[in-house]
Amino acid sequence: MTSRTRRSGSSTGPFREFQPLIPEGQGRLSRPLDAERLLTAAGFTGIGETAIEQRLPVPDADTFWNWGLSHGSRAYFDALPADARTEFEARVRAELSTMDPIVFAAGAHLWKGTSAA
């Protein structure tokens, strides 16, 4: 049994390959953000970061694709040109078909800081 992971917004596989086709300012996943700089500029001190990851089993490619259409990933899908969107879906489904089990891994960075106010 082979276990592979599909990471939401990752820069791997079809997501990285198709991202240049998306017009600037639309549908981007994992936009670079200097959170520490923004929090410091807003007057926060004692800034810290914690990374978290959640791993969710997904029963099949249809469930994965339909779930992606139900939240923020949809902006990425919809921003692709129509012909590329069809190819992208086929590539994602092909990649998912090689995974047993399919595990969706989503990560986030949580930031905290202290405000003087």
N, C-alpha and C positions, 0 to 999 in steps of 0.2 A: 504494500500500500504506500503510495507517494503522497506526502503532505506538502502542499505549497500554500502560500498566503497571498491574498489580494489585499493590498493596503489602499484604503480610500485616499485619493489625492496624492498617491505616491508618484514618484518620478520614474516608475518602471513600466515596462511593457507598452501597451497601446496608449495609455494616458500620456506618457512622455512623448511618444512618437507623434501623436495627433495634436498636441497642445499648440505647436506653431501655426496651425490652421485656424485657431480661434482669434478673432479680432481683439486687439488690445482693449482691456477694460471689460471684457465680456467673459463669462463662464470660466474664469481661471480658478484652479484649485491650488492650494498651497502657495498663495502669494507670499513673497518675502516680506517680512515685517520685523522691524527693529523695535520690539516691544519694550525693551529696557530703556532705549532712548526716548520713546514716547512717554513712558511712565515718569522718567526723570524730568522731562520737559514739563510735565503736568504737575510737578512738585512732590512726587512721591519719593520716599526714602526707604532704606532697608529693603530694596527690591530683591525678590527671589523667584526662582522658577522651579517647577516640578513637572516632569514628563510622566504621562500616563499612557497606557495602551489597553485596549479592550479587544479581545478575540472572540468572534462569534461564528459558530458553525452555520453554514448555509447549505440547505439540502440539495440544491441544484442550480443550474445556470439561469433558469427562468426566475427563480426567487431572487437571485442576486440582481439580475437586470431590472426586474420590477421594483425592487427596493431602491435601486439607484434612481429610478424615475420618480420616487416619492419624496425626495428631499434635495439638498443643495447640489448633488452631483448632476441633477437634471439641467441646471444652468450650463454645465460643461457640455453635456450631450446636445442640448438645443443650440448652443453657439457654434457647433460644427456645421460646415456647409452640408447640404442634404446628401450629396454623394459620399462625402467623407463619413457622415453619421452612419450610413448603412454599412460601410466598410468597417468602421470602428466597432459597431455592435457585433458584426461577424467575427472580428478579431478577438474581442473580449470573450465572446461565447466559446470560441475555439480554445483560448487559453484556459478558460474555466473547465472545459471538457477534459483537460489533462490532469486536473487536480482531484485527488481522492484522499481525504475529504477536502471540500472547499471551506476555507476559513477566512473570514473577513476580519482584518486587523485594522483598527482605527486608532490613531494616536492623537494626542493633544498636549499642549504645553499650558500649564496653569501658572499664572503670574500673580504675585501678591506684593503689596507695598504699604507703607504707612503714610497717611496724609496728615499734614499739620492741622488741618481744619476739623 
